[in-house]
């Protein structure tokens, strides 16, 4: 058993890919065509001249021609042929061009091109229980044609199903937003999350002989029913953070002003005047009030 994701196990594949016997197909193709032509000529001559051996020879040559031609298989770039003889897997032909194999073998075409699958937008709950919408795209290709053919019923459907399962699992394992708690979240840690998503998908589809090239989240949002409330929550958090930054800056500016006044002996301030000055400066710096010039003393 192979472990995947969070304690998910897949059975070991029944077979693994191996190279099949395959000869170059040019010579068998020429030989088959020549035998077919000779068989037709001999058969026609035997029938016309009523010579039985000629007719029998023509039949034999025709069978040999069919035997030679039926073993030909053309393999295009980006595909392979899985061979079976009497129900037994005998190997895979990946060499492109015209090949000649056992004529009695079945020859199943399997694409090894890079493919991509984009999931539908799914509504799930994140780890905090908030409903979110999420979708992803996975880029994959067949690495082991034997596993893809015999380990699962339909490897394309298998990849699609396991991809959606992995996306749902990742979405329920992390919160949409960290809310200042310094933890992994779907929104703030997109690179780390997609890395873990790729690893989980790869582990789930390994039994089908499939390699995952890349996976990415294509859609991530709160569900419509809570989107407005979560937007207000984010705005409130941003406002609090901005106010905190303003207060920190204002305190620094007031401290700098008092230090400069004391160092350069511009004016002597007692504790009461310092308190009043600090209060006025903080009100001006932290609020939206307009400054007012005091033409009297600090006490009136």
C-alpha positions in Angstrom: 0.0 0.0 0.0 1.2 3.5 -0.8 0.4 6.4 1.6 -1.0 9.6 0.2 -2.1 12.9 1.7 -3.5 12.6 5.3 -3.2 8.8 5.9 -4.9 8.0 2.5 -3.6 4.7 1.1 -3.8 3.4 -2.5 -3.2 -0.3 -3.4 0.0 -1.2 -5.2 -0.4 -1.3 -9.0 -0.8 -4.8 -10.5 1.9 -4.2 -13.2 4.5 -1.6 -14.1 5.5 -0.5 -17.5 8.3 -2.4 -19.4 9.6 -2.2 -22.9 7.9 -4.5 -25.4 9.7 -6.3 -28.2 9.2 -4.2 -31.4 11.2 -4.3 -34.7 11.5 -1.6 -37.2 8.4 -1.8 -39.4 9.9 -0.8 -42.8 11.1 -4.2 -43.8 7.9 -6.1 -42.7 5.8 -3.5 -44.5 7.6 -3.9 -47.8 7.6 -7.7 -47.4 3.9 -7.8 -46.6 3.0 -5.7 -49.6 5.2 -7.8 -51.9 3.7 -11.0 -50.5 0.2 -9.6 -51.0 0.9 -8.7 -54.7 2.5 -12.1 -55.4 -0.4 -13.9 -53.6 -2.9 -12.1 -55.8 -1.0 -12.8 -59.0 -0.5 -16.5 -58.1 -4.0 -17.0 -57.1 -5.4 -15.4 -60.2 -3.1 -17.4 -62.4 -4.0 -20.6 -60.6 -7.7 -19.9 -61.0 -7.4 -18.9 -64.7 -5.2 -21.9 -65.6 -7.1 -24.3 -63.3 -3.9 -25.3 -61.5 -4.7 -26.3 -57.9 -1.2 -25.9 -56.4 -1.0 -22.3 -57.7 -4.3 -21.5 -55.9 -3.1 -23.1 -52.7 0.2 -21.3 -52.9 -1.6 -18.0 -53.4 -3.7 -18.7 -50.3 -0.6 -19.4 -48.2 1.2 -16.3 -49.5 -1.9 -14.2 -48.7 -2.0 -15.5 -45.1 1.7 -14.7 -44.7 1.1 -11.2 -46.1 -1.8 -10.6 -43.7 0.5 -11.9 -40.9 3.2 -9.5 -41.8 0.9 -6.4 -42.3 -1.2 -7.0 -39.2 1.8 -6.7 -36.9 2.5 -3.1 -38.1 1.7 -0.3 -35.7 2.4 3.4 -36.1 3.3 5.3 -33.0 3.0 9.1 -33.2 5.0 11.5 -30.9 3.3 12.0 -27.6 1.7 8.6 -27.5 2.5 4.9 -26.7 1.0 1.5 -27.5 0.2 -1.0 -24.7 0.4 -4.6 -25.9 -1.6 -7.5 -24.6 -1.4 -11.1 -25.7 -4.1 -13.5 -24.5 -5.0 -11.1 -21.7 -1.4 -10.8 -20.4 0.5 -7.5 -20.5 3.6 -8.0 -22.7 5.0 -4.4 -22.8 4.7 -0.9 -24.1 6.0 0.6 -27.4 7.1 4.2 -27.1 9.4 4.4 -30.1 7.9 6.7 -32.6 7.4 5.7 -36.2 6.4 2.4 -37.8 7.0 -0.7 -35.6 6.3 -4.3 -36.0 5.1 -6.3 -33.0 3.4 -9.6 -32.4 0.4 -9.6 -34.8 -1.8 -11.5 -32.3 -1.3 -8.8 -29.6 -3.9 -6.1 -29.0 -2.5 -2.6 -29.3 -4.1 0.0 -27.1 -3.2 3.7 -27.7 -2.3 5.7 -24.6 -1.6 9.4 -24.9 1.5 10.6 -23.0 1.0 14.3 -23.8 0.9 16.9 -21.1 -2.7 17.6 -20.2 -4.5 20.0 -17.8 -7.7 19.7 -15.8 -9.5 22.6 -14.2 -12.0 21.8 -11.5 -15.4 23.4 -11.2 -15.8 26.1 -8.6 -16.6 24.2 -5.4 -18.2 25.5 -2.3 -16.6 24.1 0.9 -16.0 25.2 4.5 -12.5 26.2 5.5 -10.9 25.1 8.8 -12.8 27.9 10.6 -16.1 26.8 9.2 -16.5 29.7 6.8 -18.1 28.8 3.5 -15.7 29.6 0.6 -15.5 29.0 -3.1 -12.4 27.4 -4.5 -11.2 26.0 -7.8 -7.8 24.8 -9.1 -6.1 23.6 -12.3 -3.6 20.7 -12.4 -1.1 19.9 -15.2 -0.3 16.2 -15.6 0.8 13.5 -17.9 1.0 9.7 -18.0 4.3 8.4 -16.8 3.5 4.7 -16.6 1.2 3.4 -19.4 0.8 0.0 -17.7 -0.5 1.5 -14.5 -2.7 3.9 -16.4 -4.2 1.0 -18.4 -4.6 -1.7 -15.7 -4.5 -0.1 -12.3 -7.7 2.0 -12.7 -10.8 1.8 -14.9 -10.3 5.2 -16.5 -7.2 7.1 -15.6 -8.6 10.5 -16.9 -11.7 10.3 -14.7 -9.5 9.0 -11.9 -7.2 12.1 -12.1 -10.2 14.5 -12.2 -11.9 12.9 -9.2 -8.7 12.7 -7.1 -7.9 16.3 -8.0 -11.3 17.6 -6.7 -10.9 15.4 -3.6 -7.4 16.9 -2.9 -8.7 20.5 -3.5 -11.6 19.9 -1.0 -9.2 18.5 1.5 -6.7 21.4 1.3 -9.6 23.9 1.5 -10.9 22.3 4.7 -7.4 22.1 6.3 -6.6 25.8 6.3 -8.4 29.0 7.1 -9.2 31.5 4.3 -7.4 34.3 6.3 -5.0 34.0 9.2 -6.7 36.9 11.1 -3.4 37.9 12.5 -2.7 34.5 14.1 0.6 33.9 12.2 -0.6 30.6 10.6 -0.9 29.3 7.1 -3.9 30.5 5.3 -5.3 30.1 1.8 -5.1 33.8 0.9 -1.8 34.8 2.4 0.3 31.7 1.7 -0.8 30.8 -1.9 2.6 29.5 -2.9 2.9 27.1 0.1 -0.7 25.9 -0.2 -0.3 25.2 -4.0 2.9 23.3 -3.2 1.1 21.1 -0.7 -1.8 20.7 -3.1 0.5 19.5 -5.9 2.1 17.0 -3.4 -1.2 15.6 -2.4 -2.6 15.3 -5.9 0.7 13.6 -7.0 0.4 11.1 -4.1 -3.2 10.3 -4.9 -2.7 9.7 -8.6 0.6 7.9 -8.3 -1.1 4.5 -8.4 -2.5 5.3 -11.8 0.9 6.0 -13.3 0.4 9.8 -13.5 2.9 12.5 -12.8 1.7 16.0 -11.7 3.7 18.8 -13.4 2.0 21.7 -11.5 -1.2 22.8 -9.8 -2.5 26.2 -9.1 -5.6 27.7 -7.4 -7.6 29.5 -10.1 -10.4 30.8 -7.9 -10.6 31.6 -4.2 -13.3 33.8 -2.5 -15.7 33.8 0.3 -19.2 32.4 -0.5 -21.6 35.1 -1.5 -23.7 34.8 1.6 -20.8 35.9 3.9 -18.7 37.9 1.4 -20.1 41.3 2.6 -19.6 40.6 6.3 -16.1 39.3 5.7 -15.3 42.4 3.7 -16.4 44.6 6.5 -14.3 42.6 8.9 -11.3 43.0 6.7 -11.9 46.7 6.4 -12.2 47.0 10.2 -8.9 45.2 10.7 -7.2 47.4 8.1 -8.5 50.5 9.9 -7.3 49.3 13.3 -3.9 48.5 11.8 -3.7 52.0 10.2 -4.8 53.7 13.4 -2.1 51.8 15.3 0.5 52.9 12.9 -0.6 56.5 13.1 -0.5 56.4 17.0 3.0 54.9 16.9 4.2 57.6 14.5 2.5 60.4 16.5 4.1 59.2 19.8 7.5 59.2 18.1 7.0 62.6 16.7 6.0 64.0 20.1 8.9 62.4 21.8 11.3 63.8 19.1 9.7 67.3 19.5 10.2 67.3 23.3 13.8 66.1 23.0 14.7 68.8 20.4 13.1 71.5 22.5 15.0 70.4 25.6 18.3 69.9 23.7 18.2 73.3 22.0 16.8 75.1 25.0 14.1 76.8 22.9 11.7 76.9 25.8 11.5 75.7 29.4 8.5 73.5 30.0 7.3 72.2 33.3 5.4 68.9 33.6 2.0 70.5 33.3 3.0 72.4 30.1 4.6 69.2 28.7 1.3 67.3 29.3 -0.7 70.0 27.6 1.7 70.0 24.6 1.6 66.3 24.3 -2.2 66.2 24.5 -2.5 68.9 21.8 0.1 67.3 19.5 -1.5 63.8 19.8 -5.0 65.3 19.0 -3.6 67.1 15.9 -1.5 64.1 14.7 -4.0 61.3 15.4 -7.2 63.0 14.6 -8.8 64.8 11.7 -9.0 68.1 13.6 -7.7 71.4 12.3 -4.8 73.0 14.3 -5.7 76.1 16.3 -3.1 78.7 17.1 -3.1 79.6 20.8 -2.5 83.3 21.2 -2.8 83.3 24.9 -0.7 81.4 27.5 -0.7 77.6 28.0 -2.8 78.1 31.1 -5.6 80.1 29.4 
